[in-house]
């Protein structure tokens, strides 16, 4: 069963269809959320209610925007 699953995943990846869970917020919604957060007029709970997501999603979106992504492996 494991072998068939991996074969199916390989086929899906080759077709460009291998994905995880779809994001709750579109890129435009993320930019809007960040703009509202930066303005400082709303709490995280208010933003979560406004966008219809959990507070954790708000925190994660803010954190991803604050930490620039690097292309390589981390050295340490």
Secondary structure, DSSP 8 states (H G I E B T S, - for coil): -HHHHHHHHHHHHHTT----S--SS-HHHHHHHHHHHHHT-S-HHHHHHHHTS-HHHHHHHHHHHHS---SS----
